[in-house]
Amino acid sequence: MACPALPTCGLALAESERMLPGLIERIEKLCAETGLAGEEIIIRSTGCPNGCARPYMAEIAFVGKAPGRYQVWLGGNAPGTRLNRIWKDVVKDPEIENELRPVLARFAKERHSGERFGDWCDRVFLKESTASLAN
């Protein structure tokens, strides 16, 4: 899901609706590389922090910060009952796959049977990220 963003919305800081189909293709290729071909992951994108496409509940969300630059949020759940958390504050569009590759590879190796990406992020990955920031 994506908000219209540029050029429709005057609040948009980055592309959303026009860039998301290509980004999803790139993420699908990355999933295939990491052994997650066909894995359902809820992805949402907005061109600004207002959240019109409800990015803060997605398993992976991209929130526009500037042209071609996005915050990456991880850890929402499929029913939409858990908010995700910011993982990376500014990622340039061409770097998104390189940033997500190690996370998706870990998910493929460490998840419980049937566990969704957002649930794994909340259970393991984001807890580790928060703990390392506290140290």
C-alpha positions as CSV (number, residue, x, y, z in Angstrom):
1,M,0.0,0.0,0.0
2,A,1.3,3.5,-0.8
3,C,0.1,7.0,-0.6
4,P,0.0,9.1,-3.8
5,A,2.9,11.4,-2.6
6,L,4.6,13.3,-5.5
7,P,3.4,15.0,-7.5
8,T,-0.2,14.9,-6.1
9,C,0.4,15.7,-2.4
10,G,1.9,19.0,-1.4
11,L,3.2,17.4,1.9
12,A,5.3,14.7,0.2
13,L,9.0,14.8,0.6
14,A,9.7,11.6,-1.5
15,E,8.1,9.4,-4.0
16,S,5.8,6.6,-2.8
17,E,3.0,5.4,-5.1
18,R,5.2,5.6,-8.2
19,M,8.3,4.0,-6.7
20,L,6.7,1.2,-4.7
21,P,6.0,-1.3,-7.5
22,G,9.7,-1.2,-8.6
23,L,10.8,-1.5,-4.9
24,I,8.5,-4.5,-4.4
25,E,10.1,-6.2,-7.4
26,R,13.6,-5.5,-6.0
27,I,12.5,-6.9,-2.5
28,E,11.0,-10.0,-4.2
29,K,14.3,-10.7,-5.9
30,L,16.1,-10.2,-2.6
31,C,13.6,-12.6,-0.9
32,A,14.4,-15.2,-3.6
33,E,18.1,-14.7,-3.0
34,T,17.7,-15.3,0.7
35,G,15.5,-18.3,0.5
36,L,12.2,-16.5,1.0
37,A,10.7,-16.7,-2.5
38,G,6.9,-16.3,-2.3
39,E,7.0,-15.1,1.4
40,E,4.2,-12.7,2.1
41,I,5.5,-9.5,3.8
42,I,3.2,-6.5,4.3
43,I,5.0,-3.5,2.8
44,R,3.7,0.1,2.9
45,S,5.2,3.4,1.8
46,T,4.5,7.0,2.3
47,G,6.1,10.2,0.9
48,C,6.1,11.9,4.3
49,P,5.7,11.1,8.0
50,N,1.9,11.8,8.1
51,G,1.3,8.1,7.5
52,C,-1.6,8.2,5.0
53,A,-1.0,4.6,3.9
54,R,-0.7,3.4,7.5
55,P,3.0,2.6,7.3
56,Y,3.4,2.3,11.0
57,M,1.6,-1.0,11.1
58,A,3.4,-2.7,8.2
59,E,6.0,-5.4,8.6
60,I,8.3,-3.3,6.4
61,A,7.6,0.4,5.9
62,F,9.3,3.2,4.0
63,V,8.6,6.8,5.1
64,G,9.9,9.6,2.9
65,K,12.4,11.9,4.4
66,A,13.7,13.7,1.3
67,P,13.8,12.9,-2.4
68,G,15.1,9.3,-2.8
69,R,15.6,8.9,1.0
70,Y,13.4,6.9,3.4
71,Q,13.1,5.9,7.0
72,V,12.8,2.1,7.3
73,W,10.4,0.8,9.9
74,L,10.1,-2.9,10.9
75,G,8.0,-5.1,13.0
76,G,4.3,-4.5,12.5
77,N,2.0,-7.5,12.3
78,A,-0.5,-8.8,9.8
79,P,-3.7,-8.0,11.8
80,G,-2.5,-4.4,12.3
81,T,-2.6,-4.6,16.1
82,R,1.1,-3.9,16.7
83,L,3.0,-0.8,15.6
84,N,6.4,-1.2,14.0
85,R,9.5,0.7,15.1
86,I,12.0,2.8,13.2
87,W,15.1,0.7,12.2
88,K,17.0,3.1,9.9
89,D,16.5,6.8,9.9
90,V,17.7,7.6,6.4
91,V,18.4,5.1,3.6
92,K,18.9,6.1,0.0
93,D,16.7,4.3,-2.4
94,P,19.5,2.4,-4.2
95,E,20.8,1.1,-0.8
96,I,17.6,-0.4,0.4
97,E,18.4,-3.9,-0.7
98,N,21.8,-3.9,0.8
99,E,20.3,-2.7,4.1
100,L,17.5,-5.4,4.1
101,R,19.7,-8.3,2.8
102,P,21.2,-9.3,6.2
103,V,17.9,-8.9,8.0
104,L,16.0,-11.1,5.5
105,A,18.8,-13.7,5.5
106,R,18.7,-13.9,9.3
107,F,14.9,-14.2,9.2
108,A,15.1,-17.1,6.8
109,K,17.5,-18.9,9.1
110,E,16.1,-18.1,12.5
111,R,12.4,-17.9,12.3
112,H,10.0,-20.3,13.9
113,S,7.9,-22.5,11.6
114,G,5.1,-20.3,10.1
115,E,6.4,-17.1,11.8
116,R,5.9,-13.9,9.8
117,F,8.6,-11.4,9.2
118,G,7.1,-8.7,11.4
119,D,6.6,-11.1,14.3
120,W,10.3,-12.3,14.0
121,C,11.5,-8.7,13.9
122,D,9.5,-7.9,17.1
123,R,10.6,-11.1,18.9
124,V,14.3,-11.1,18.0
125,F,15.7,-8.4,15.7
126,L,14.3,-5.2,17.1
127,K,15.0,-6.3,20.7
128,E,18.6,-6.9,19.8
129,S,18.8,-3.5,18.0
130,T,17.3,-1.7,21.0
131,A,19.7,-3.5,23.4
132,S,22.8,-2.6,21.4
133,L,21.7,1.1,21.4
134,A,21.4,1.0,25.2
135,N,25.0,-0.3,25.6
